[in-house]
Amino acid sequence: MLKQGLALIVVDEKSSLKAHTRFASDALSSMKETNLVPDVPATVAAVKNPTSKIVYDEYNHERFPPGDPSKRAFAYFVLSGGRFVYASLIRLLVLKFVLSMSASKDVLALASLEVDLSSIEPGSTVTVKWRGKPVFIRRRTEEDIKLANSVDIGTLRDPQQDGERVKDPEWLVVVGVCTHLGCIPLPNAGDFGGWFCPCHGSHYDVSGRIRKGPAPYNLEVPTYTFLEDNKLLIG
């Protein structure tokens, strides 16, 4: 009797262990046999077989209680004040950046130059400094004006009429920098009575036009305006 009881206990334990140690594939096969598991992926099955029996798990979705309406005015005040402060800071930064780009008073003063013309004799040339460059101001004689207007512009390398380069025929204002390599020409020199560049031999006439040598262009004419009382404003 004792042996039979022990045998029954062993058989029950084996059957219980077998029931608890089944593989997942066995469970899936049994579920397929009962049509509980579809033959398609779960996402596809959900699309093909929609159901309204959906239960949401609220375990990890705690909702905060509604706020106190009496405290919203203070919150709105704080938010509005913060935005105003941020807007003011941005405005100051923009103004500082824009003002930093504008020229200072000393730079603006150097941008223009006023020259007194009363002391310049006919036929002579004076040199002034404007924006770091020499500027030639020549008071031309009647012979100079006639000579400048007698040139055939078809023979010029950089064709320009004399009237295009002066505002008053008596006064010629040009930047004293050779258009070849930036040397400073000598006044009242050269083969045409204007300027001569000693660096590479460029010759300019009494209108500042290139007549001979390697320079490709005429001497530059800056922006200038005649003022009252024999004064000239360059720039």
Secondary structure by P-SEA (a helix, b strand, c coil): caaaaaaaaaaaaaaaaaaaaccaaaaaaaaaaacccccccaaaaaaaccccccccccccccccccccccaaaaaaaaaaaaaaaaaaaaaaaaaaaaaaacccaaaaaacbbbbbcccccccbbbbbbcccbbbbbbbccaaaaaaaaaccccccccccccccccccccbbbbccccccccccccccccccccccccccbbbbccccccccccccccccccbbbbbccbbbbcc
